[in-house]
Amino acid sequence: MKNGDVQVTHHGRLASTLRGRDAIDFLAEMHGADTDAQQQAMARLTGNYKRGNERSAADHPRNRR
């Protein structure tokens, strides 16, 4: 990892690497944000955001606990 790069991980696996201006903008957005806002920003960044199946996925037998 080069100096100034930001790595976003999910369950210990690399999800995305930010460099340059993207890394600076990301860190500025994270500074002072609450946990929910940080999670939303990382989801948007990795492209894993608002797929539209969140409600139906919660009803799937695999997800009932």
Contact map, one row per residue, 1 for C-alpha under 8 A:
11101000000000000000000000000000000000000000000000000000000000000
11111000000000000000000000000000000000000000000000000000000000000
11111000000000000000000000000000000000000000000000000000000000000
01111100000000000011001000000000000000000000000000000000000000000
11111110000000001111001000000000000000000000000000000000000000000
00011111000000001110001000000000000000000000000000000000000000000
00001111100001111100000000000000000000000000000000000000000000000
00000111110001111000000000000000000000000100000000000000000000000
00000011111111110000000000000000000000000000000000000000000000000
00000001111111100000000000000000000000000000000000000000000000000
00000000111110000000000000000000000000000000000000000000000000000
00000000111111000000000000000000000000000000000000000000000000000
00000000111111100000000000000000000000000000000000000000000000000
00000011110111111000000000000000000000000000000000000000000000000
00000011110011111000000000000000000000000000010000000000000000000
00000011100001111100000000000000000000000000110000000000000000000
00001111000001111110000000000000000000000000000000000000000000000
00001110000000011111011000000000000000000000000000000000000000000
00011100000000001111111100000000000000000000000000000000000000000
00011000000000000111111100000000000000000000000000000000000000000
00000000000000000011111110000000000000000000000000000000000000000
00000000000000000111111111000000000000000000000000000000000000000
00011100000000000111111111100000000000000000000000000000000000000
00000000000000000011111111110000000000000000000000000000000000000
00000000000000000000111111111000000000000000000000000000000000000
00000000000000000000011111111100000000000000000000000000000000000
00000000000000000000001111111110000000000000000000000000000000000
00000000000000000000000111111110000000000000000000000000000000000
00000000000000000000000011111111100001000000000000000000000000000
00000000000000000000000001111111100001000000000000000000000000000
00000000000000000000000000111111100000000000000000000000000000000
00000000000000000000000000001111110000000000000000000000000000000
00000000000000000000000000001111111011000000000000000000000000000
00000000000000000000000000000001111111000000000000000000000000000
00000000000000000000000000000000111111100000000000000000000000000
00000000000000000000000000000000011111110000000000000000000000000
00000000000000000000000000000000111111111000000000000000000000000
00000000000000000000000000001100111111111100000000000000000000000
00000000000000000000000000000000001111111110000000000000000000000
00000000000000000000000000000000000111111111000010000000000000000
00000000000000000000000000000000000011111111100000000000000000000
00000001000000000000000000000000000001111111110000000000000000000
00000000000000000000000000000000000000111111111110000000000000000
00000000000000000000000000000000000000011111111110000000000000000
00000000000000010000000000000000000000001111111100000000000000000
00000000000000110000000000000000000000000111111110000000000000000
00000000000000000000000000000000000000000011111110000000000000000
00000000000000000000000000000000000000000011111111100000000000000
00000000000000000000000000000000000000010011011111100000000000000
00000000000000000000000000000000000000000000000111111100000000000
00000000000000000000000000000000000000000000000111111100000000000
00000000000000000000000000000000000000000000000001111110000000000
00000000000000000000000000000000000000000000000001111111100000000
00000000000000000000000000000000000000000000000001111111110000000
00000000000000000000000000000000000000000000000000011111111000000
00000000000000000000000000000000000000000000000000001111111100000
00000000000000000000000000000000000000000000000000001111111100100
00000000000000000000000000000000000000000000000000000111111100110
00000000000000000000000000000000000000000000000000000011111110110
00000000000000000000000000000000000000000000000000000001111111110
00000000000000000000000000000000000000000000000000000000001111110
00000000000000000000000000000000000000000000000000000000000111111
00000000000000000000000000000000000000000000000000000000111111111
00000000000000000000000000000000000000000000000000000000011111111
00000000000000000000000000000000000000000000000000000000000001111
